[in-house]
Amino acid sequence: MYLKIGNRVRHLRYSVWGQGEVVEEKHSTLEGGFCLVRILFNDGIERSFINDLDNGACCYYAGVRII
């Protein structure tokens, strides 16, 4: 699961945040660097997540799912 700009998502553990939309992707230019996404949720707060399944802190493992 790789998130792209415009994907609609929800968080499994924080339903009070509401649905979210990916508003930004950031890719590291360095080999082995992070790939981050910013998600704007219905509660009005933007939250950042790691967008790399090889990382144990990936947004998927944190509970973010595409809807």
C-alpha positions in Angstrom: 0.0 0.0 0.0 1.7 3.2 -1.2 -0.2 6.4 -0.6 -0.3 9.0 -3.3 -1.7 12.6 -3.4 -5.5 12.6 -3.5 -5.9 9.2 -1.9 -8.8 9.1 0.7 -7.9 7.4 3.9 -9.0 6.6 7.4 -7.2 5.6 10.6 -8.3 2.4 12.2 -7.6 3.5 15.8 -8.6 7.2 15.6 -12.1 7.3 14.1 -12.6 10.8 15.7 -10.2 12.2 13.1 -12.6 11.4 10.4 -11.6 10.7 6.8 -8.4 12.2 5.4 -6.9 13.1 2.1 -3.2 12.8 1.2 -2.1 16.4 0.4 1.6 16.0 0.0 4.3 13.4 -0.7 8.0 14.0 0.1 10.7 11.7 -1.2 14.3 11.8 0.1 16.9 12.3 -2.5 19.3 10.2 -0.5 19.4 6.5 -0.9 17.7 4.9 2.1 16.0 8.1 3.1 12.4 8.5 4.2 9.3 8.9 2.1 6.7 10.9 4.0 3.0 11.8 3.4 1.0 14.5 4.9 -2.7 13.8 5.4 -5.4 16.4 6.1 -8.1 14.8 8.3 -11.7 16.0 8.7 -10.9 17.4 12.1 -8.8 20.0 10.4 -5.4 18.7 11.5 -2.6 17.7 9.1 -0.6 14.6 10.3 2.6 13.2 8.8 3.3 9.5 8.3 6.1 7.4 6.9 5.1 6.0 3.5 7.5 3.0 3.3 6.4 -0.6 4.0 10.0 -1.5 4.7 9.9 0.7 7.8 8.3 -0.6 11.0 6.7 2.8 11.6 5.0 2.9 8.2 1.6 4.5 8.0 0.0 1.1 7.1 1.4 -0.5 10.3 0.2 2.6 12.2 -3.4 2.0 11.1 -3.9 4.2 8.0 -6.0 2.5 5.3 -7.2 3.7 1.9 -10.9 3.8 1.6 
